[in-house]
Structure formats: C-alpha cells, structure tokens
Amino acid sequence: MADFSGTQGAGAEKDKLIPRIRLVTMFRLGVFQMGLGMMSVLTLGVLNRVMIEELRVPALIASATLAAAQFVAPARIWFGQMSDAKPLFGNHRTGYVWMGAAVFSLSAFLAVQVLWQLGESLQATGWSGETYQWAVLLALVFALYGLALCASSTPYSALLVDVSEEDSRSKLVGIVWSMLMVGIIAGAIISSGLLKQISLDAPIEELQASINRLFAIVPAAVFGMALLALAGVEKKYSHYATRSILADREDKITLRRALRILTANPQAGLFFTFLVVMTLSLFMQDAILEPYGGEVFGMPIAETTRLNAITGTGTLLGLSSTGFLIVPRMGKQKTVSSGCIAAAICFGLLIVAGFTGNPALFKSALFAFGLAMGVLTTGALSLMLDLTAAETAGTFIGAWGLAQALARGVATVAGGAVLDVGRLLFDSPVLQYGLVFAMQAGGMAVAIWLLRRVNVKEFRDNAKAAIMAAIESDLD
C-alpha cells in the first residue's frame, strides 16, 4: 500500500506558511462574479427582449435558444476535473477562468451577429429552412457560451476553496455573491444608459448599431475584469499544492477516477439531492411572481417589474451580512436550515397576502423572502465549498454546480406547470398561485430533512478513502 503520510506532514507545514486571504483580495475576487452578473443581464435581459419584442421571434424558440447555455451544464464536472489534474498557463484554476472568460466574451458578441441574420431571414422568408438554420446556429453559439461559462465558473469556485480556510469561507462567499448582485444592477444601469436613445419604433439599423456597441463594450470590460480579479491570487494564496497528496505527481486524478470517487461517496449523493430540492423549491416562483402581482393585487406592468428589485435588495442584504454575522455564530448547516425555515414562512406570507389583497404585505413578504434567500444562499454555498476534497475540488464543485443548474432549469418549468394544475383544481386565483407557494414550502421541509443527514466529517473521510482506493487500484 502506498504511504502518503510523510507527504501530508510536509504539506501541512508548508500550508502554514501560505498567507491568509485578506478582505481586499476577497473583494478583488468578487470582481469576476460582478462581471458574470453583467453578462447575465445582456443575455437574459437584452437579447431575450430583442428576440421576442423587436424581431418577433416566438417566445418558445427564443427561450429554447437561450436555454442551450444551460443544457451543457454536465460539462462543469469535466472542466472541474481538468482544473484539478492539468494546470493551464502554470496554474490549476486561473488559466481556465481566463480562457473561459475570453470565449464567453467573444461568443456573446458572435451571438448578436447570428441573431441579426435570424431576424433578417425571418423578415424576408418567414420560418423557412434558412431561418431554422440560423435559429439552430444561434442555439449552438449559446451552447458555446454555456461551455465557456462552465470552463470559467467551475474552476473559479474551486479556486475559492483553494485560497480560503474554513473559518473565512463564509465571508468570502458573502462578498463574492454580493458582488454578483452588484454586477446585475450595474449591468442593468450600463445597458439602460447605452440603449436609452433607442425609441420603441426605432429602425432596425439603429437598433443593430446600439446593440452591437453594447455587446462590444461590456464583454470586453468583463474580460478585463476577469484578468484583474485573478492576477497573482492563485500563486500567492492557493493551498492546493500543500493540501493535495497528488500535487506534482504523475498519477493525477483522471476523469474516470474522479467520477469513481464522486459516485463512491454516499454523502455526495445526499448533498447533490439536497441541492436539487433546495434550489427547485427556492426558484419555482420565478415564472409566476409578476402574474401573481397583476392578477391578485391588480398591479400594472410597471409596478410588477419592480418586484424583482424588492427581492433583490433583500437578497443583497442577506448575502452581505450572513457571512460575517450569522455563519460565524450559528455554523453553516444551522444557517442553511434557518434559511430554509425562513423561506418556507415567507411562502406562507405570500399566500396570506393574496387572501388579504394587501400589496404592502405582498411587498414586505417579498423583501423578507429576499433576506431568507440571501441567508440560505450564503450558508449553502459555504457548505458546498467545504464538501470537497483537495485532490478533486473542481470535480465536486462541478457536480454541485450541475445540481443547481438542472434545478434552476426545472424550477421555471415546474412553477408554470403547478400553476396550470392549480387552475384546473381551483377557481380562486389566490388558491391557484398559492398551490405553487405551498409546494415550495413543502420542498423546503424536504430539504431540511435531507440536510440533517449531511455529515461533513463523514463526507471527507469517505472522499479520502475513495481517493486512496482509486490510486491503489491503479498502482496494483
């Protein structure tokens, strides 16, 4: 049997010499997440609107092409494993993040150019064979965009594990994901500023010029932000080489080994299931919140569009405070459990607000839900970063990212489907929408039950045993 105890002892001594990550570096790392927030506004906000409203692409086709970026989520595991095993440009994580950022910046601009060709073909020939070809090409470009996001965001999250200690991880998560929310707000402001001169009946040439300028400026800025955010951080703060028993060895963890380690750990399957249930329960209301405000509370469109801002403000406050105030006092699992309970209560308040018809109570419940989401997100992400092994951090992060991506995609569809069931069962709009909120509250109860069975120590012991077994089987 191979003996790595001496290697581990030397690694532990070297580990103590690596400086602890400072607050200013945490904010610098968050600049990359801020860039991702800005890009999400461009794709899900601007392009979605242009396709459906200006170019008259059917909503189903528009959403399907955009969703192609989510369908490639399984690649997260492969890119995570690659960053574990094969350094790029001298680093395990940074090179992948930069390469991915370069590709998704370029592919976003390319998507716009294909979009104009799709619109031109649609105007000239309707839904002809050529138009469908452009639609398929657009979906492929968005798939490339999604792959690039996987290639950058998964190693980036693994880097957060590498550069942090357990006691500083919740603070890092709070800062980094708060910066994501700031990026979404900044992206909306920048997009609005660059597009404000376009009138509703503007000619297509004017629209193209403005959108092209937006998609040239913002992605270029985001790539620059990625370079700034990570430059020198991994080299100075990463513990990967001292924590991993396979660092600088020839027998790296291959994808086959990594998947064997992942699937051999019962705790990994348990946490994966928890993430799916929790994420699904958290986001089912995304597709039905604005219609709920309009149908039950009589809100005009302008007012319902501000509902996300109310929830987002609460989420930002929850994200920014939880890592510093709640997790250090309660611990990560208790924080997640408290967030699930708070979210379930908020779903109940949304139903109560519907029965009272009180818009103020509705908005207050949404703000409270945002706070609960911030607490839950910070706690879950902090716990997620703990549930890794040094040798396969990228692989595990890829698996957790896959769980969240799958659940987010299903949640939007499930929310609409449950609402349709509610319309068949009930005549009252409050009960129809309330069925969705009740399902979410029930899902949170299941998530809490699953969370109580998650054991971090058992996970790590299982992971270490699986890693050693994978190595020894290949040596034999």
Long-range contacts (C-beta under 8 A, 24 or more apart in sequence): 1-472, 2-468, 2-471, 2-472, 2-475, 4-245, 4-468, 7-245, 8-245, 11-241, 11-242, 11-243, 11-244, 11-245, 11-247, 12-242, 14-241, 14-242, 15-239, 15-242, 15-243, 18-237, 18-238, 18-239, 18-242, 19-236, 19-237, 20-165, 20-168, 20-237, 21-163, 21-164, 21-168, 21-172, 21-237, 23-171, 23-175, 25-163, 25-233, 25-237, 26-171, 26-172, 26-175, 26-176, 27-175, 27-179, 28-228, 28-229, 28-233, 29-159, 29-160, 29-163, 29-172, 29-175, 29-176, 29-229, 29-230, 29-233, 30-175, 30-176, 30-178, 30-179, 30-180, 30-229, 31-179, 31-225, 31-228, 31-229, 32-97, 32-101, 32-156, 32-225, 32-226, 32-229, 32-230, 33-176, 33-177, 33-179, 33-180, 33-183, 34-179, 34-180, 34-182, 34-183, 34-186, 34-225, 35-101, 35-183, 35-221, 35-222, 35-223, 35-225, 35-226, 35-229, 36-149, 36-153, 36-180, 36-183, 36-222, 37-179, 37-180, 37-181, 37-182, 37-183, 37-184, 37-185, 37-186, 37-187, 38-183, 38-184, 38-186, 38-187, 38-190, 38-218, 38-221, 38-222, 39-104, 39-108, 39-187, 39-218, 39-219, 39-222, 40-183, 40-184, 40-187, 41-184, 41-187, 41-188, 41-191, 42-108, 42-187, 42-191, 42-214, 42-215, 42-218, 42-219, 43-69, 43-108, 43-111, 43-142, 43-145, 45-187, 45-188, 45-191, 46-191, 46-195, 46-211, 46-214, 47-111, 47-112, 47-115, 50-115, 50-207, 50-211, 51-115, 54-119, 54-204, 54-207, 55-115, 55-118, 55-119, 55-122, 56-122, 57-118, 57-119, 57-122, 57-135, 61-135, 64-139, 65-135, 65-138, 65-139, 65-142, 66-142, 67-142, 67-409, 68-139, 68-140, 68-142, 68-143, 68-146, 69-142, 69-143, 69-145, 69-146, 69-149, 70-146, 70-405, 70-408, 70-409, 71-143, 71-146, 72-143, 72-146, 72-147, 72-150, 73-146, 73-150, 73-401, 73-402, 73-405, 73-406, 74-402, 75-146, 75-147, 75-150, 75-151, 76-150, 76-153, 76-154, 76-397, 76-398, 76-399, 76-401, 76-402, 76-405, 77-258, 77-259, 77-262, 77-395, 77-398, 77-399, 77-402, 78-255, 78-398, 79-150, 79-151, 79-154, 79-155, 79-394, 79-398, 80-154, 80-155, 80-158, 80-393, 80-394, 80-395, 80-396, 80-397, 80-398, 80-399, 80-401, 81-253, 81-254, 81-255, 81-258, 81-392, 81-394, 81-395, 81-398, 82-394, 83-154, 83-155, 83-158, 83-394, 84-158, 84-252, 84-253, 84-258, 84-391, 84-392, 84-393, 84-394, 84-395, 85-252, 85-253, 85-254, 85-258, 86-252, 91-234, 91-235, 91-238, 92-155, 92-158, 92-162, 92-234, 92-238, 92-240, 92-394, 93-155, 93-156, 93-158, 93-159, 93-162, 93-230, 93-234, 93-238, 93-240, 93-394, 94-155, 94-159, 94-230, 94-233, 94-234, 96-151, 96-152, 96-155, 97-152, 97-155, 97-156, 97-159, 97-226, 97-230, 98-152, 98-226, 98-227, 98-230, 99-151, 99-152, 100-148, 100-149, 100-150, 100-151, 100-152, 100-153, 100-155, 101-148, 101-152, 101-222, 101-223, 101-226, 101-227, 102-148, 102-223, 103-144, 103-147, 103-148, 103-151, 104-145, 104-148, 104-149, 104-152, 104-219, 105-219, 105-220, 105-222, 105-223, 106-219, 107-141, 107-142, 107-144, 107-145, 107-148, 108-145, 108-215, 108-219, 109-212, 109-215, 109-216, 109-219, 110-141, 111-138, 111-141, 111-142, 111-145, 112-211, 112-212, 112-215, 113-212, 114-138, 114-141, 116-208, 119-204, 150-398, 150-401, 152-226, 153-401, 154-394, 154-397, 154-398, 154-401, 155-394, 156-230, 157-385, 157-397, 157-401, 158-388, 158-393, 158-394, 158-397, 159-230, 159-233, 159-234, 159-238, 160-385, 161-385, 161-388, 161-393, 161-397, 162-234, 162-237, 162-238, 162-239, 162-240, 162-243, 162-393, 163-233, 163-234, 163-237, 163-238, 163-239, 164-385, 166-386, 167-328, 169-382, 169-385, 169-386, 170-322, 170-323, 170-324, 170-327, 170-328, 170-332, 170-335, 170-378, 170-379, 170-382, 171-323, 171-324, 172-323, 173-323, 173-378, 173-381, 173-382, 173-385, 174-319, 174-320, 174-321, 174-322, 174-323, 174-324, 174-327, 174-378, 175-320, 175-323, 177-319, 177-377, 177-378, 177-381, 178-316, 178-319, 178-320, 181-312, 181-315, 181-316, 181-319, 182-316, 184-312, 185-312, 187-218, 190-214, 190-218, 191-218, 239-390, 240-390, 240-393, 243-390, 244-390, 244-391, 245-390, 245-391, 245-467, 246-391, 246-471, 251-471, 251-474, 251-475, 253-391, 253-392, 253-395, 253-467, 253-470, 257-470, 257-471, 257-474, 258-392, 258-395, 259-395, 260-466, 260-470, 261-389, 261-392, 261-395, 261-463, 261-466, 261-467, 261-470, 262-392, 262-395, 262-396, 262-399, 264-462, 264-466, 264-469, 265-459, 265-462, 265-463, 265-466, 266-462, 267-387, 267-454, 267-455, 267-458, 267-459, 267-462, 268-387, 268-396, 268-399, 268-459, 268-462, 268-463, 270-450, 270-453, 270-454, 271-384, 271-387, 271-400, 271-454, 271-459, 272-399, 272-400, 272-403, 273-450, 274-447, 274-450, 274-451, 274-454, 275-380, 275-384, 275-400, 275-403, 275-404, 275-407, 276-403, 276-406, 276-407, 277-407, 277-443, 277-446, 277-447, 277-450, 278-340, 278-376, 278-380, 278-407, 278-443, 278-444, 278-447, 278-451, 279-403, 279-404, 279-407, 279-408, 279-411, 280-407, 280-410, 280-411, 280-414, 280-443, 281-343, 281-439, 281-440, 281-441, 281-442, 281-443, 281-444, 281-446, 281-447, 282-343, 282-373, 282-376, 282-411, 282-440, 283-407, 283-408, 283-411, 283-412, 283-415, 284-411, 284-412, 284-414, 284-415, 284-418, 284-436, 284-439, 284-440, 284-443, 285-347, 285-350, 285-415, 285-436, 285-437, 285-440, 286-411, 286-412, 286-415, 287-412, 287-413, 287-415, 287-416, 288-415, 288-416, 288-419, 288-433, 288-436, 289-366, 291-433, 292-350, 292-354, 292-433, 293-359, 293-362, 295-429, 295-433, 296-354, 296-357, 296-429, 296-430, 296-433, 297-354, 297-357, 297-359, 297-362, 299-359, 307-363, 307-366, 310-363, 310-366, 310-367, 310-370, 311-366, 311-367, 311-369, 311-370, 311-373, 312-370, 313-367, 313-370, 314-366, 314-367, 314-368, 314-369, 314-370, 314-371, 314-372, 314-373, 314-374, 315-370, 315-371, 315-373, 315-374, 315-377, 316-370, 316-374, 317-370, 317-371, 317-374, 318-370, 318-371, 318-372, 318-373, 318-374, 318-375, 318-376, 318-377, 318-378, 319-374, 319-377, 319-378, 320-374, 321-374, 322-374, 322-375, 322-378, 322-379, 323-378, 323-382, 326-375, 326-378, 326-379, 327-378, 327-379, 327-382, 332-379, 332-382, 332-383, 332-386, 333-379, 333-383, 333-451, 333-454, 333-456, 335-375, 335-378, 335-379, 335-382, 336-376, 336-379, 336-380, 336-383, 336-451, 337-448, 337-451, 337-452, 338-375, 338-379, 339-372, 339-373, 339-375, 339-376, 339-377, 339-379, 339-380, 340-376, 340-444, 340-445, 340-447, 340-448, 340-451, 341-444, 341-448, 342-368, 342-371, 342-372, 342-375, 342-376, 343-369, 343-372, 343-373, 343-376, 343-440, 343-441, 343-444, 344-440, 344-441, 344-444, 344-445, 345-372, 346-372, 347-437, 347-438, 347-440, 347-441, 347-444, 348-437, 348-441, 350-434, 350-437, 351-430, 351-434, 351-437, 351-438, 354-429, 354-430, 354-433, 354-434, 355-430, 383-454, 383-456, 386-456, 387-454, 387-456, 387-459, 388-463, 389-460, 389-463, 389-464, 389-467, 391-467, 392-463, 392-467, 396-463
